[in-house]
Amino acid sequence: MEQIQKYMVRLAQNFNKSFSEEKADFWDCLVISAADEKQKDCFQQQLDEQLKNGELPRAPKYLVIADCPGSILGSGGSTFHILKQLKDLFGNDLFHMKIWISHAGGSSKRLPNLSCTGKLFCPLPLEIEGKAITILNLKIILTSPFLKLMKNGGIFICASDDIETYCLDGLESIVEKSNLLTEDGIVAIAHPSSIAIGNTHGVYVIPEFSKRDENCWLTSCLEVLQKPNYSTMKMRKALVKLGDGEERVYTDSMFWCGPKLVKKMVTFAEENGDLYRTETCIYGDFLACMGSRPAEEKLYLKSTSDSSTIKGKIASHFGETPLNIMVLEQSHFYHLGTMPEYLENLNPTSELFQTLAMKPIAQSFCREPSGIQGIVTTSCLEADVESMIGSVMDSCIVNVPVVCERQTIVSHCVIDDPIIQVIPSCWMFHTAAVKQENSVLYVTIAFRIDDDLKGRVEQSRGWKGLGTMSQSFTATWRMVSNREKNEEFVQTNTLQRFSMEDIVQHKYIPAMMQHRENVLHKISSRA
């Protein structure tokens, strides 16, 4: 871990230095996908704000591209749709450009504190030049070394709810051999992982004798397995034995496509309208059909034999694409897609926290810092707050003494009612702004950390819309604490109630951004 930590710190320092001197090689365009026009507008407003505040490099072009109206494309269809849009925008120049794409479209159901604003804009307890950064900022920094391997352009694809850490000492030798990487193929990053992680990710099968004792190295790929069980990994020869007999696999992550392949993908996108009527996955349907094994031997192709379906067409058209794997032996993959994963990784004792040199208190004012054992990011705690280990507070204003118990997320909240003394453990609280006709209301949602958030909670109208963030938090806190039925709070029964679906549909980002600005102003006034 020490090697990775040193490399990560050095990478961040060099990145900032190069951009302050405006000498950096960088992406020609950065693209964020969105599920629809409303989400596109939400992402665009946050991007504009970060650019205005100098929190993102100004050189490249930033675009948010929404999926086709009324369709659920998945990351596969979304990628082809994005390329089609970029071709319309840039013409043939596209095939000489370096394009960065992050798939961020989705409702973030399992991380509801980010359902309105998006996971890419998740604040992290990590400061650069005194400012707490987001996952978007971090991703841009972490992917910058791979630009060296994209000399003639191409597209680089990454997800929005994970963080990869690594040491790339030795990358120079690969850069020198980068002419061996075909422009009509793919280079995919692989991480050494446990069998358990392999069960839930894509697994690369590499030639048996290709492994080297190097920090990062290139190899061909025989086949891509999707979420295989142990027997499948063993049967397909995906298992790699270490010296002590322990078995591991190489799992998927980011990847990039050469310019000739991009051109082929654009043509396919223009000729296959059914791409935009069927959900496909850029990992599970596009990468999964590749590898040098004969088509009849690939597991994926055995289950996708109908060439008339869009998945069959993808397999038929791209199955023989050259696929090279860049193995990063000193690397780790962290997923932040659920509340338990979020709390596990944003924790002072976690490997990710220590590797990235995160801070328990990031860009915040705390009246009594000694009470902070959890994480506090971009928050102003005017009163004595005790934050227990395993808790996370972000974008909050707290004006009364409060104990934030373990395994608790408090996001985007204003707490100033003296009745609130304890925020109970294993709960997530988040206040969102919603627009109703000409008025703005605030709705605080609360879920248990272990709640199953798929389906049933979406349409349950349980959350009250109130005139201020403070009133909203108090109302929901009372409900969670089972106090509401004992209080004289009858008038709130006539107030409008919102479901999670309502909140996402009617979110009002300007008010949420104004709250963030208010928090930062309060913090700076205490400096």
Secondary structure, 3 states (H helix, E strand, C coil): CHHHHHHHHHHHHHHHHHHHCCCCCCCCEEEEEECCHHHHHHHHHHHHHHHHCCCCCCCCEEEEEECCCCCCCHHHHHHHHHHHHHHHHHHHHHHHCEEEEEECCCCCCCCHHHCCCCHHHCEEEEEECCEEEEHHHHHHHHHHHHHHHCCCCEEEEEECCEEEEECCCCHHHHHHCHHHCCCCCEEEEEEEECHHHHCCCEEEECCCCCCCCCCEEEEECCEEEECCCHHHHHHCCCCEECCCCCEEEEECCCEEECHHHHHHHHHHHHHCHHHHCCCCCHHHHHHHHCCCCCHHHCHHHHHCCCCCCHHHHHHHHHCCCCEEEEEECCEEEEECCCHHHHHHHCCCCCHHHHHCCCCCEECCEECCHHHECCEEECCEECCCEEECCCCEEECCEECCCEEECCCCEEECCEECCCCCCEECCCEEEEEEEEEECCEEEEEEEEEECCCCCCCCCCCCCCEEEECCHHHHHHHHHHHHCCCHHHCCCHHHHHCCEECHHHHHHHECHHHHHHHHHHHHHHHHHHC
